[in-house]
């Protein structure tokens, strides 16, 4: 055990805020929180409307719950899982103005409009990439490397798919072949993993590579096709 491990505290491991969870889709925020915990976050807080609190029965007891205020208290934010569209104006402000690292996932990607001056990570699938780039998803999927480079002009990106691509110099293409990851909620787990790594102080694209690898590894460990996103979250190996 190295000396840095002996000196680690929950604060040094980072506090992740999960800005997520409409009343109808509260489970997405729960899955992101579980991913963040498994990836080593010291603290995780789920930021959801009070109306959704009654649907959080699956939330791990380690996760705190607050309404969406005081965002500066978190080392990194995960914005979007199960969010719906009612918070678009606030999410747009976060994209443009919030100084801390943020993962923009799912519904939050609807409001992304040009680069932000602050650390950002995008996690789109092909359909979301089509909206971000104003292009047809079939065209984008025909040359995924070119699409990843185009997404990088907006922000660092994990371009999700059978073999995820992480932007950077060079691009990183992960060996995919994890069909069990193609299930509802799997992307929420990935967003939470990435949020934990950013909250611990990781550089955006380096954290993205590790997050994507951990997500792929969790798919391999969770079992065959038919496992749920909760099983994937439980299988995430320790990031550090």
Secondary structure, DSSP 8 states (H G I E B T S, - for coil): --HHHHH--TTTT-EEEEE---STTHHHHHHHHHHHHHTT-SEEEEE--GGGGGG-TTS-TT-EEE-S--GGG-SEEEE-TT--STTHHHHHHHHHH--SEEEE-GGGGGG--S--SS-EEE---HHHHHHHHTS-HHHHHHTHHHHHHHHHTTSEEEE-STT-EE-SSS-EE-----GGG-STTHHHHHHHHHHHHHHTT--HHHHHHHHHHHHHHHHHHH-STT--HHHHHHT-----
